[in-house]
Amino acid sequence: MSDRCVQKWGGKVANRIPEEKVEQVRSAVNIADFIGQYVQLKKAGKNLFGLCPFHEERTPSFSVNEQKQIFHCFSCGRGGNVFSFIMELENLSFPEAVVKVADFGHIELPATYTAQSQPAAPKDQQQADLLKLYADSAKMYQHILVNTELGEPALKYLHERGLDDETIQTFGIGYAPANQLLLDFFKEHQTDYQLLRQSGLFIENQNGDLRDRFVDRVLFPIKDASGRVIAFSGRILKQSPSEPKYLNSPETKLFNKRSVLFNFDLARGPIRQQKSVILFEGFMDVIAAYRSGIQNGVASMGTSLTDEQIYMLERVTDTLYVCYDSDMPGQKATDRALKLLGSNSRLTLGVIQMPDGMDPDEYLRANGRDKFVQVFEDGKQTPTAFEMQYLKHDLNLQNTPDQLTYLQAVLEQLAKLSSSVEQDLYLNQLVAEFDLDKNDLKAQLRSLVGKQAVQRSGRGAQNMTPPPETAPLAPSPATVDGGTNNNAPLSRVEKAERLLLYRLLNDHDVWLRVMAIAGFHFVHDPYQQIFVYAEAYFKTHNQFDLGNFTDFMADSDLQPVVTSLEFMDVASETSKEEIADLVNVIMTQQPLVLQINQKKAELTAAKQIGNHDLVQQLTLALIELYRKQQQAQQADYF
């Protein structure tokens, strides 16, 4: 790394990773494979596209270029290489990012790099302190469970539930004993009182005294997408009418239950491999499936999925199966989940049903691994098949009125299907079950389809309001610093700056020609700053390498600007004439445009106050500026 990078990420020589080692890691790991852990990427032209992990969107605008090993979001403007991706996503320092990418690529780094890779100045010190607090708590709780007499009853309970020691270790399960130890532990280590208050690990009384929140409970760590502990869910060991069965951490700076899925950190890879995710109702169901080899399961932190959780899943897969309890409350929850997901997501949905009214954990313990796995292979249903079964609840299909009620409800479901083949399949099932004439069912189905189409068009008409008559908005200047308004039209000079900067970086002949122009500089500061960095870069590098250059720059805000240049649609070859025109626009035409606009404004003001002498002077000045502008259009810098 350059000294500039060392200073940026803490300025400690101990944190320094040699540039050749950084380059080894970068070149060994395909950025698409690494980002593919977090985003489902699909080929579109020469690039890969997916839903951006940095903001919510419905149309994929996040692009990865494998050839150049860079990413760029055309919506929010973020961009860079594999290191800047994970730094931005997980709030890591540069050394931490290198270590994480190296770990993904199975590249061994000397222990000094991994030991010294903690950021010297985290972007958010309080968040870093809370993460350490939770990491220490999780280690202590697991130590109590596995290695102490206090934890023996809890460990016995977990073993009786079928969890072996390896599973307990994998999920970091722990135990909070009846005699409170956590507060004493942190007091002994002189942990800041305010940090303890804000952590959610303790309950505070009116006098400001703290006590452990979790007492005599088996603790399941709740982790973020990166696998860092951010909360706990505690299951009580001795049932009490005054105590909830499960107690969760309150929401904190780290933990927002709307944005967290249990086991998402471990399941993300299997979800990509299986091309589907299984949504379970509880933590123990997820764990039961995991130890049986079904590792693409997650559970929400509440009774239904939130928009944030749905978006997390949409980024990594197209298909979701709901696998809730098969008793009636579980069936009702499945029905609610399907309706919610069907109207709020792009996911293809399915249902997996446990036999005999059991939940997944119960079924595994009662029937063993082989039968459990067989259910997931053979028990998949479409949402329509589930609804046809669910609609029979509370109906006696031996009597005619209930039969008619059921058939009407099923046909209304079938009318919503877009596939005539799928409709025909379920009609055949109704014909076989109730000994009906298929033509009669088809006629009634066509009638319902027509009614639903009329209702939809009616709702659409009610919602349509004529657009207000407004004057067209003037295009606002586009930002070039990774901020908002990235889709605003670019001015002529900014287009010229971007193309010239791209040529300068990628064609050393162009670089030499432009460097020979006395006083050359860009109009906008971000482009000028990149130009200055490039000047320093080429003093120590004979050839431009995008990944290396983005790491070389000290200002991470400029990385998206550089990577966005690489996603421009430009001709592969340049010419002397093109470069001359670009330089002309930047150095001569743009300053003249600004001067002309200024003189026009002064002329208008002079006319308004009736200053005829000033009007004459400004008019002559404007004529001279227009003459210079005409000459500038024909100027030749080379």
C-alpha positions as CSV (number, residue, x, y, z in Angstrom):
1,M,0.0,0.0,0.0
2,S,1.0,3.6,-0.5
3,D,1.8,5.8,2.5
4,R,-1.4,7.6,1.6
5,C,-3.5,4.5,2.2
6,V,-1.8,3.8,5.5
7,Q,-2.6,7.2,6.7
8,K,-6.2,6.9,5.6
9,W,-6.9,3.7,7.4
10,G,-5.3,4.7,10.7
11,G,-1.8,5.7,9.9
12,K,-0.2,2.8,11.8
13,V,2.7,0.9,10.1
14,A,1.5,-2.2,12.0
15,N,-1.7,-2.1,9.9
16,R,0.2,-1.8,6.6
17,I,-0.3,-4.6,4.1
18,P,2.2,-4.5,1.3
19,E,0.8,-3.5,-2.1
20,E,2.0,-6.7,-3.7
21,K,0.0,-8.7,-1.1
22,V,-3.1,-6.6,-1.7
23,E,-2.7,-7.1,-5.4
24,Q,-2.4,-10.8,-4.9
25,V,-5.7,-10.9,-3.0
26,R,-7.5,-8.7,-5.5
27,S,-6.4,-10.6,-8.5
28,A,-7.1,-14.0,-7.0
29,V,-10.8,-13.3,-6.1
30,N,-13.4,-12.7,-8.8
31,I,-15.4,-9.7,-7.7
32,A,-18.6,-11.3,-9.1
33,D,-18.1,-14.4,-6.9
34,F,-17.5,-12.3,-3.8
35,I,-20.4,-9.8,-4.4
36,G,-22.6,-12.8,-5.4
37,Q,-22.7,-13.7,-1.7
38,Y,-24.7,-10.6,-1.1
39,V,-26.4,-9.9,-4.4
40,Q,-28.1,-12.2,-6.9
41,L,-26.4,-11.3,-10.2
42,K,-27.7,-12.0,-13.6
43,K,-26.0,-11.5,-17.0
44,A,-27.3,-8.5,-19.0
45,G,-25.1,-7.6,-22.0
46,K,-21.4,-7.5,-21.0
47,N,-22.2,-6.8,-17.3
48,L,-23.9,-8.5,-14.4
49,F,-26.9,-6.8,-12.7
50,G,-28.7,-7.2,-9.4
51,L,-30.6,-5.3,-6.7
52,C,-28.4,-2.8,-5.0
53,P,-27.4,-3.8,-1.4
54,F,-26.9,-0.2,-0.4
55,H,-30.5,1.0,-1.0
56,E,-33.9,-0.5,-1.7
57,E,-35.0,-0.7,-5.4
58,R,-37.4,-2.7,-7.5
59,T,-35.5,-2.5,-10.8
60,P,-31.9,-3.8,-10.7
61,S,-29.4,-0.9,-11.2
62,F,-26.4,-2.4,-9.5
63,S,-23.8,-3.6,-12.0
64,V,-20.7,-5.6,-11.8
65,N,-18.1,-5.7,-14.6
66,E,-16.0,-8.9,-14.3
67,Q,-13.5,-7.9,-16.9
68,K,-12.6,-4.8,-15.1
69,Q,-13.3,-6.2,-11.6
70,I,-15.5,-3.2,-10.5
71,F,-19.0,-2.5,-9.4
72,H,-21.2,0.6,-9.9
73,C,-24.8,1.4,-9.0
74,F,-26.5,3.6,-11.6
75,S,-29.1,4.7,-9.1
76,C,-27.2,5.6,-5.9
77,G,-23.8,6.2,-7.5
78,R,-21.7,3.9,-5.3
79,G,-18.9,2.1,-7.0
80,G,-15.4,0.7,-6.6
81,N,-13.5,-2.6,-6.4
82,V,-14.0,-5.6,-4.3
83,F,-12.4,-4.0,-1.2
84,S,-14.5,-0.8,-1.3
85,F,-17.6,-2.9,-1.8
86,I,-17.2,-4.7,1.5
87,M,-15.8,-1.6,3.3
88,E,-19.0,0.3,2.4
89,L,-21.4,-2.6,3.1
90,E,-20.0,-3.7,6.5
91,N,-18.3,-0.5,7.6
92,L,-14.8,-2.0,7.6
93,S,-11.4,-0.5,7.4
94,F,-9.2,-1.2,4.4
95,P,-7.0,-3.8,6.2
96,E,-10.2,-5.6,7.5
97,A,-11.6,-5.6,4.0
98,V,-8.4,-7.2,2.6
99,V,-8.4,-9.8,5.3
100,K,-12.1,-10.6,4.6
101,V,-11.6,-10.9,0.8
102,A,-8.5,-13.0,1.4
103,D,-10.4,-15.4,3.7
104,F,-13.1,-15.8,1.0
105,G,-10.4,-16.6,-1.6
106,H,-8.7,-19.1,0.8
107,I,-5.5,-16.9,0.7
108,E,-3.4,-17.1,3.8
109,L,-2.1,-13.8,5.2
110,P,0.6,-13.5,7.8
111,A,-0.8,-13.3,11.3
112,T,0.5,-9.8,11.8
113,Y,-2.0,-8.5,9.2
114,T,-5.0,-10.2,10.7
115,A,-4.0,-9.4,14.2
116,Q,-3.4,-5.7,13.4
117,S,-6.3,-5.2,11.0
118,Q,-8.7,-3.6,13.4
119,P,-9.5,0.0,12.3
120,A,-7.6,2.6,14.3
121,A,-10.5,5.1,14.0
122,P,-13.8,3.4,13.2
123,K,-16.4,5.4,11.3
124,D,-18.8,4.9,14.3
125,Q,-16.9,4.4,17.6
126,Q,-20.1,3.7,19.6
127,Q,-21.2,1.0,17.1
128,A,-17.8,-0.6,17.3
129,D,-18.0,-0.5,21.1
130,L,-21.5,-2.1,21.1
131,L,-20.4,-4.8,18.7
132,K,-17.5,-5.7,21.0
133,L,-19.8,-5.7,24.0
134,Y,-22.1,-8.2,22.3
135,A,-19.2,-10.3,21.1
136,D,-17.9,-10.5,24.7
137,S,-21.3,-11.3,26.1
138,A,-21.9,-14.1,23.5
139,K,-18.5,-15.7,24.4
140,M,-19.3,-15.5,28.1
141,Y,-22.8,-16.9,27.8
142,Q,-21.5,-19.8,25.7
143,H,-18.7,-20.5,28.1
144,I,-21.2,-20.7,31.0
145,L,-23.4,-23.2,29.0
146,V,-20.6,-25.5,27.8
147,N,-18.0,-25.3,30.5
148,T,-19.6,-24.7,33.9
149,E,-21.9,-26.4,36.4
150,L,-24.3,-23.5,36.1
151,G,-24.9,-24.3,32.5
152,E,-25.4,-28.1,33.0
153,P,-29.3,-27.9,33.2
154,A,-29.5,-25.8,30.0
155,L,-27.0,-28.0,28.2
156,K,-29.0,-31.1,29.1
157,Y,-32.1,-29.4,27.8
158,L,-30.5,-28.6,24.5
159,H,-29.1,-32.2,24.1
160,E,-32.6,-33.6,24.8
161,R,-33.9,-31.3,22.0
162,G,-31.4,-33.0,19.7
163,L,-28.7,-30.3,19.5
164,D,-25.2,-31.7,19.6
165,D,-22.2,-29.7,20.8
166,E,-21.2,-28.9,17.2
167,T,-24.5,-27.3,16.5
168,I,-24.4,-25.4,19.7
169,Q,-21.0,-24.1,18.7
170,T,-22.1,-23.2,15.2
171,F,-25.0,-21.1,16.3
172,G,-23.2,-19.7,19.4
173,I,-25.9,-20.7,21.8
174,G,-25.3,-19.8,25.4
175,Y,-26.9,-19.6,28.8
176,A,-27.7,-16.7,31.1
177,P,-27.7,-18.2,34.7
178,A,-30.2,-17.3,37.4
179,N,-27.4,-15.6,39.5
180,Q,-26.6,-12.6,37.3
181,L,-23.0,-12.5,36.1
182,L,-22.9,-10.3,33.0
183,L,-23.1,-6.9,34.8
184,D,-20.3,-7.9,37.3
185,F,-18.2,-9.1,34.4
186,F,-18.3,-5.7,32.6
187,K,-17.9,-3.8,35.8
188,E,-14.8,-5.7,36.5
189,H,-13.5,-4.7,33.1
190,Q,-14.5,-1.1,33.8
191,T,-16.8,-0.9,30.8
192,D,-18.4,2.5,30.4
193,Y,-21.8,2.8,32.3
194,Q,-23.5,4.7,29.5
195,L,-22.5,2.1,26.9
196,L,-24.0,-0.6,29.2
197,R,-27.3,1.4,29.4
198,Q,-27.5,1.7,25.7
199,S,-26.7,-1.9,24.9
200,G,-30.1,-3.4,25.7
201,L,-28.3,-6.2,27.7
202,F,-29.5,-4.7,31.0
203,I,-32.6,-3.3,32.7
204,E,-32.4,0.0,34.5
205,N,-34.5,1.0,37.5
206,Q,-35.6,4.4,38.6
207,N,-32.4,5.0,40.5
208,G,-30.3,4.2,37.5
209,D,-29.1,0.8,38.8
210,L,-28.7,-1.9,36.2
211,R,-29.4,-5.6,36.3
212,D,-29.1,-8.4,33.7
213,R,-31.9,-8.5,31.3
214,F,-31.6,-12.3,30.6
215,V,-31.9,-14.6,33.6
216,D,-32.1,-18.4,33.6
217,R,-32.6,-18.5,29.8
218,V,-31.0,-20.3,26.9
219,L,-29.7,-17.6,24.6
220,F,-29.8,-17.7,20.8
221,P,-27.5,-14.9,19.4
222,I,-29.1,-12.8,16.7
223,K,-26.5,-11.9,14.1
224,D,-26.4,-9.4,11.3
225,A,-25.7,-10.4,7.7
226,S,-22.0,-10.3,8.4
227,G,-22.3,-12.8,11.3
228,R,-21.8,-10.2,14.1
229,V,-23.9,-10.6,17.3
230,I,-26.3,-7.7,17.6
231,A,-29.0,-9.1,20.0
232,F,-30.2,-12.1,21.8
233,S,-33.4,-14.1,22.1
234,G,-33.7,-16.0,25.4
235,R,-35.9,-19.1,25.9
236,I,-36.9,-19.6,29.5
237,L,-35.9,-23.0,31.0
238,K,-38.6,-23.2,33.8
239,Q,-42.0,-22.1,32.5
240,S,-43.6,-19.4,34.5
241,P,-47.1,-17.8,33.9
242,S,-45.6,-14.3,34.6
243,E,-42.6,-14.7,32.2
244,P,-42.8,-14.9,28.4
245,K,-41.5,-18.1,26.8
246,Y,-39.1,-16.1,24.6
247,L,-37.6,-12.7,25.5
248,N,-35.8,-10.7,22.8
249,S,-33.3,-7.8,23.1
250,P,-34.9,-4.4,22.8
251,E,-34.2,-2.4,19.7
252,T,-30.8,-0.6,19.8
253,K,-28.4,1.2,17.6
254,L,-27.3,-2.3,16.4
255,F,-30.6,-4.1,16.3
256,N,-33.7,-3.3,14.3
257,K,-35.9,-6.4,14.2
258,R,-37.5,-5.3,10.9
259,S,-34.1,-5.6,9.2
260,V,-32.9,-8.9,10.6
261,L,-33.4,-12.5,9.7
262,F,-32.3,-15.3,12.0
263,N,-29.5,-17.4,10.4
264,F,-29.2,-15.2,7.3
265,D,-25.5,-15.0,7.8
266,L,-25.0,-18.8,7.6
267,A,-27.8,-19.4,5.1
268,R,-26.8,-16.8,2.4
269,G,-24.3,-19.2,0.7
270,P,-26.7,-22.2,0.7
271,I,-29.5,-20.0,-0.5
272,R,-27.4,-19.1,-3.6
273,Q,-26.5,-22.7,-4.2
274,Q,-30.0,-24.0,-3.8
275,K,-31.5,-21.0,-5.6
276,S,-34.2,-20.8,-2.9
277,V,-34.8,-19.9,0.7
278,I,-37.0,-21.6,3.3
279,L,-38.9,-19.4,5.7
280,F,-39.4,-21.1,9.1
281,E,-41.5,-20.0,12.0
282,G,-39.0,-20.4,14.8
283,F,-35.3,-20.5,15.6
284,M,-35.4,-24.2,16.6
285,D,-37.0,-25.1,13.3
286,V,-34.1,-23.4,11.5
287,I,-31.6,-25.1,13.6
288,A,-33.3,-28.5,13.2
289,A,-33.2,-28.1,9.4
290,Y,-29.6,-26.9,9.5
291,R,-28.3,-30.0,11.3
292,S,-30.2,-32.2,8.9
293,G,-28.3,-30.7,6.0
294,I,-31.0,-28.2,4.9
295,Q,-29.1,-25.0,5.5
296,N,-30.9,-22.5,3.4
297,G,-33.5,-21.7,6.1
298,V,-34.2,-18.4,7.9
299,A,-36.8,-17.1,10.4
300,S,-38.2,-13.6,10.8
301,M,-38.1,-11.8,14.2
302,G,-41.9,-11.4,14.3
303,T,-45.1,-13.0,13.0
304,S,-44.7,-11.7,9.4
305,L,-42.0,-10.6,7.1
306,T,-41.3,-6.9,6.7
307,D,-40.5,-5.0,3.5
308,E,-36.8,-4.8,4.6
309,Q,-36.6,-8.6,5.2
310,I,-38.3,-9.3,1.9
311,Y,-35.8,-7.1,0.1
312,M,-32.9,-8.9,1.8
313,L,-34.2,-12.2,0.4
314,E,-35.0,-10.7,-3.1
315,R,-31.3,-9.7,-3.4
316,V,-30.1,-13.3,-3.1
317,T,-32.8,-15.5,-4.6
318,D,-36.0,-15.7,-6.7
319,T,-37.8,-18.4,-4.8
320,L,-39.1,-18.7,-1.3
321,Y,-40.8,-21.7,0.4
322,V,-42.9,-21.1,3.6
323,C,-42.5,-24.0,6.1
324,Y,-44.5,-23.2,9.2
325,D,-46.2,-25.5,11.7
326,S,-48.8,-27.8,10.1
327,D,-51.3,-27.2,13.0
328,M,-54.1,-24.8,12.4
329,P,-52.4,-21.7,13.8
330,G,-49.4,-22.5,11.6
331,Q,-51.7,-22.9,8.6
332,K,-53.3,-19.5,9.2
333,A,-49.8,-18.0,9.5
334,T,-48.8,-19.6,6.2
335,D,-51.9,-18.2,4.5
336,R,-51.1,-14.7,5.9
337,A,-47.5,-15.0,4.7
338,L,-48.5,-16.0,1.2
339,K,-50.9,-13.1,0.9
340,L,-48.3,-10.7,2.2
341,L,-45.5,-11.9,-0.1
342,G,-47.8,-12.3,-3.1
343,S,-48.6,-8.6,-3.0
344,N,-45.3,-7.2,-1.9
345,S,-42.5,-9.2,-3.5
346,R,-41.1,-10.5,-6.8
347,L,-40.4,-13.9,-5.3
348,T,-41.8,-17.1,-6.7
349,L,-43.6,-18.7,-3.8
350,G,-44.2,-22.3,-2.5
351,V,-45.2,-24.1,0.6
352,I,-43.6,-27.1,2.4
353,Q,-45.9,-28.9,4.8
354,M,-44.9,-31.0,7.7
355,P,-47.1,-34.1,8.2
356,D,-49.3,-34.9,11.3
357,G,-49.7,-31.3,12.5
358,M,-46.1,-31.1,13.7
359,D,-43.6,-28.3,13.5
360,P,-40.3,-29.1,11.8
361,D,-38.3,-29.5,15.0
362,E,-40.9,-32.0,16.4
363,Y,-41.1,-33.9,13.2
364,L,-37.3,-34.4,13.0
365,R,-37.1,-35.6,16.6
366,A,-40.1,-38.0,16.1
367,N,-39.1,-39.4,12.7
368,G,-35.4,-39.0,12.1
369,R,-33.3,-37.2,9.6
370,D,-34.1,-39.3,6.5
371,K,-37.9,-38.8,6.7
372,F,-37.4,-35.2,7.6
373,V,-35.3,-34.5,4.5
374,Q,-37.7,-36.5,2.4
375,V,-40.5,-34.0,3.3
376,F,-38.4,-31.2,1.8
377,E,-37.8,-33.1,-1.4
378,D,-41.4,-34.4,-1.9
379,G,-43.6,-32.1,0.1
380,K,-43.4,-28.9,-2.0
381,Q,-46.7,-27.2,-2.9
382,T,-47.7,-24.3,-5.0
383,P,-49.6,-21.5,-3.2
384,T,-52.7,-22.5,-5.0
385,A,-52.4,-26.1,-4.0
386,F,-52.0,-24.9,-0.4
387,E,-55.0,-22.7,-0.6
388,M,-57.2,-25.5,-2.0
389,Q,-56.3,-27.5,1.0
390,Y,-56.5,-24.6,3.5
391,L,-60.0,-23.5,2.3
392,K,-61.4,-26.9,3.4
393,H,-60.9,-25.8,7.0
394,D,-64.2,-25.4,8.9
395,L,-66.2,-26.9,6.0
396,N,-68.0,-30.2,5.9
397,L,-67.5,-31.3,2.3
398,Q,-70.1,-34.1,2.8
399,N,-72.9,-31.6,2.5
400,T,-73.9,-29.7,-0.6
401,P,-73.8,-26.1,0.7
402,D,-70.3,-26.4,2.0
403,Q,-69.2,-28.1,-1.3
404,L,-70.6,-25.1,-3.2
405,T,-68.9,-22.6,-0.8
406,Y,-65.6,-24.4,-1.3
407,L,-65.9,-24.7,-5.1
408,Q,-66.7,-21.0,-5.3
409,A,-63.7,-20.0,-3.2
410,V,-61.3,-22.3,-5.2
411,L,-62.5,-20.9,-8.5
412,E,-61.9,-17.4,-7.3
413,Q,-58.4,-18.4,-6.5
414,L,-57.9,-20.0,-9.9
415,A,-59.3,-16.9,-11.6
416,K,-56.2,-15.0,-10.3
417,L,-53.8,-17.4,-12.1
418,S,-52.2,-16.1,-15.3
419,S,-51.4,-19.6,-16.6
420,S,-54.2,-21.5,-18.3
421,V,-52.2,-24.7,-18.0
422,E,-52.1,-24.3,-14.2
423,Q,-55.8,-23.5,-14.1
424,D,-56.5,-26.6,-16.1
425,L,-54.4,-28.8,-13.8
426,Y,-56.5,-27.7,-10.7
427,L,-59.8,-28.0,-12.6
428,N,-58.9,-31.6,-13.3
429,Q,-58.4,-32.2,-9.5
430,L,-61.8,-30.6,-8.8
431,V,-63.4,-32.8,-11.4
432,A,-61.9,-36.0,-9.9
433,E,-62.7,-35.0,-6.3
434,F,-66.3,-33.9,-6.8
435,D,-67.3,-35.9,-10.0
436,L,-68.2,-32.7,-11.9
437,D,-68.5,-31.7,-15.5
438,K,-65.3,-29.9,-16.5
439,N,-67.1,-27.7,-19.0
440,D,-69.3,-26.3,-16.3
441,L,-66.3,-25.5,-14.1
442,K,-64.6,-23.8,-17.1
443,A,-67.7,-21.7,-17.8
444,Q,-67.9,-20.5,-14.2
445,L,-64.1,-19.8,-14.1
446,R,-64.4,-17.7,-17.3
447,S,-67.2,-15.7,-15.7
448,L,-65.1,-15.0,-12.6
449,V,-62.0,-14.0,-14.7
450,G,-64.2,-11.5,-16.5
451,K,-65.6,-10.1,-13.3
452,Q,-62.1,-9.7,-11.7
453,A,-60.9,-7.9,-14.9
454,V,-63.8,-5.4,-14.7
455,Q,-63.1,-4.8,-11.0
456,R,-59.4,-4.2,-11.7
457,S,-60.1,-1.8,-14.5
458,G,-62.6,0.0,-12.3
459,R,-60.1,0.4,-9.5
460,G,-57.5,1.5,-12.0
461,A,-59.8,4.2,-13.4
462,Q,-60.6,5.5,-9.9
463,N,-57.0,5.8,-9.1
464,M,-56.1,7.7,-12.3
465,T,-55.9,11.4,-11.8
466,P,-54.9,13.8,-14.6
467,P,-51.4,15.2,-14.2
468,P,-51.2,18.8,-13.0
469,E,-50.3,21.3,-15.6
470,T,-46.8,22.4,-14.6
471,A,-43.9,24.0,-16.4
472,P,-41.1,21.7,-17.3
473,L,-38.4,21.5,-14.7
474,A,-35.0,22.7,-15.6
475,P,-32.4,19.9,-15.3
476,S,-30.4,20.2,-12.1
477,P,-26.7,19.6,-12.3
478,A,-25.6,16.0,-11.8
479,T,-23.6,15.2,-8.7
480,V,-20.2,13.5,-9.1
481,D,-19.4,12.7,-5.5
482,G,-21.5,9.6,-5.0
483,G,-24.4,11.7,-3.6
484,T,-27.9,12.0,-4.7
485,N,-29.4,13.1,-8.1
486,N,-27.1,10.8,-10.0
487,N,-29.6,10.5,-12.8
488,A,-29.7,14.3,-13.5
489,P,-28.5,15.3,-17.0
490,L,-24.9,16.1,-17.3
491,S,-23.8,19.5,-18.7
492,R,-21.6,19.6,-21.8
493,V,-18.5,20.4,-19.9
494,E,-19.0,17.6,-17.4
495,K,-19.5,15.1,-20.2
496,A,-16.2,16.4,-21.7
497,E,-14.5,16.1,-18.3
498,R,-15.6,12.5,-17.8
499,L,-14.6,11.3,-21.2
500,L,-11.2,13.1,-21.1
501,L,-10.5,11.7,-17.6
502,Y,-11.3,8.2,-18.9
503,R,-8.9,8.6,-21.8
504,L,-6.2,10.1,-19.6
505,L,-6.3,7.1,-17.2
506,N,-6.5,4.4,-19.9
507,D,-4.3,5.8,-22.7
508,H,-0.8,6.9,-21.6
509,D,-0.3,8.7,-25.0
510,V,-3.3,10.9,-24.1
511,W,-1.9,11.4,-20.6
512,L,1.5,12.7,-22.0
513,R,-0.2,15.0,-24.5
514,V,-2.5,16.6,-21.9
515,M,0.3,16.9,-19.3
516,A,2.2,19.0,-21.8
517,I,-0.5,21.7,-21.9
518,A,0.5,24.5,-19.6
519,G,-2.1,25.3,-16.9
520,F,-4.5,22.5,-17.7
521,H,-7.0,21.7,-15.0
522,F,-10.6,20.4,-14.8
523,V,-13.5,22.6,-14.0
524,H,-15.2,20.4,-11.3
525,D,-13.2,19.6,-8.2
526,P,-13.8,15.8,-8.0
527,Y,-12.3,15.4,-11.5
528,Q,-9.4,17.7,-10.7
529,Q,-8.7,15.7,-7.5
530,I,-8.7,12.4,-9.4
531,F,-6.3,14.0,-11.9
532,V,-3.9,15.0,-9.1
533,Y,-4.0,11.5,-7.7
534,A,-3.3,10.1,-11.1
535,E,-0.3,12.4,-11.5
536,A,1.1,10.9,-8.2
537,Y,0.1,7.4,-9.2
538,F,1.9,7.4,-12.6
539,K,5.1,8.5,-10.8
540,T,5.4,5.0,-9.3
541,H,3.3,2.9,-11.7
542,N,4.0,2.4,-15.4
543,Q,0.6,1.2,-16.2
544,F,-2.9,2.1,-15.0
545,D,-4.8,-0.6,-13.1
546,L,-8.2,0.4,-11.9
547,G,-8.4,-1.8,-8.8
548,N,-4.9,-0.6,-7.7
549,F,-5.7,3.0,-8.4
550,T,-8.9,3.1,-6.4
551,D,-7.0,1.7,-3.4
552,F,-4.3,4.3,-4.0
553,M,-6.6,7.3,-3.7
554,A,-7.0,8.5,-0.2
555,D,-10.5,9.9,-0.7
556,S,-13.0,7.0,-0.8
557,D,-15.7,9.4,-2.0
558,L,-13.8,9.6,-5.4
559,Q,-13.8,5.8,-5.9
560,P,-17.4,5.8,-7.3
561,V,-16.6,8.6,-9.7
562,V,-13.7,6.6,-11.2
563,T,-15.6,3.4,-11.5
564,S,-18.6,5.2,-13.0
565,L,-16.2,6.3,-15.9
566,E,-15.6,2.6,-16.7
567,F,-19.3,2.0,-17.2
568,M,-19.6,4.7,-19.9
569,D,-20.4,3.6,-23.4
570,V,-17.5,5.0,-25.3
571,A,-15.5,4.0,-28.4
572,S,-12.6,1.8,-27.7
573,E,-10.2,4.0,-29.8
574,T,-9.6,7.7,-29.5
575,S,-8.1,10.3,-31.8
576,K,-6.1,13.5,-31.6
577,E,-9.1,15.5,-32.7
578,E,-11.3,14.0,-30.0
579,I,-8.9,14.9,-27.3
580,A,-8.3,18.4,-28.7
581,D,-12.1,19.0,-28.7
582,L,-12.5,17.8,-25.1
583,V,-9.6,20.0,-23.8
584,N,-11.0,22.9,-25.8
585,V,-14.4,22.6,-24.1
586,I,-12.9,22.3,-20.6
587,M,-10.2,25.0,-20.8
588,T,-11.6,27.6,-23.2
589,Q,-15.3,27.2,-24.1
590,Q,-16.6,26.5,-20.6
591,P,-14.9,29.6,-19.0
592,L,-16.2,31.7,-21.9
593,V,-19.7,30.4,-21.3
594,L,-19.5,31.4,-17.7
595,Q,-18.2,34.9,-18.6
596,I,-20.9,35.3,-21.3
597,N,-23.7,34.3,-18.8
598,Q,-22.2,36.8,-16.2
599,K,-22.1,39.6,-18.8
600,K,-25.7,38.9,-19.8
601,A,-26.9,39.1,-16.2
602,E,-25.0,42.4,-15.8
603,L,-26.5,43.7,-19.1
604,T,-30.1,42.9,-18.0
605,A,-29.5,44.7,-14.7
606,A,-28.1,47.8,-16.5
607,K,-31.1,48.0,-18.7
608,Q,-33.5,47.7,-15.8
609,I,-31.9,50.8,-14.0
610,G,-31.6,52.7,-17.3
611,N,-27.8,53.1,-17.3
612,H,-27.2,53.6,-21.0
613,D,-23.4,54.0,-20.8
614,L,-23.0,50.8,-18.9
615,V,-25.4,49.0,-21.4
616,Q,-23.1,50.1,-24.3
617,Q,-20.0,48.9,-22.5
618,L,-21.5,45.6,-21.6
619,T,-22.8,45.1,-25.1
620,L,-19.3,45.6,-26.6
621,A,-17.9,43.3,-24.0
622,L,-20.4,40.6,-24.9
623,I,-19.6,41.0,-28.6
624,E,-15.9,40.4,-27.8
625,L,-16.7,37.3,-25.8
626,Y,-18.8,35.9,-28.6
627,R,-15.9,36.5,-31.0
628,K,-13.5,34.6,-28.6
629,Q,-16.0,31.8,-28.3
630,Q,-16.1,31.4,-32.0
631,Q,-12.3,31.3,-32.2
632,A,-12.2,28.9,-29.3
633,Q,-14.4,26.4,-31.2
634,Q,-11.7,26.3,-33.9
635,A,-8.7,26.2,-31.5
636,D,-6.2,23.4,-31.7
637,Y,-4.2,22.5,-28.6
638,F,-2.0,20.0,-30.3
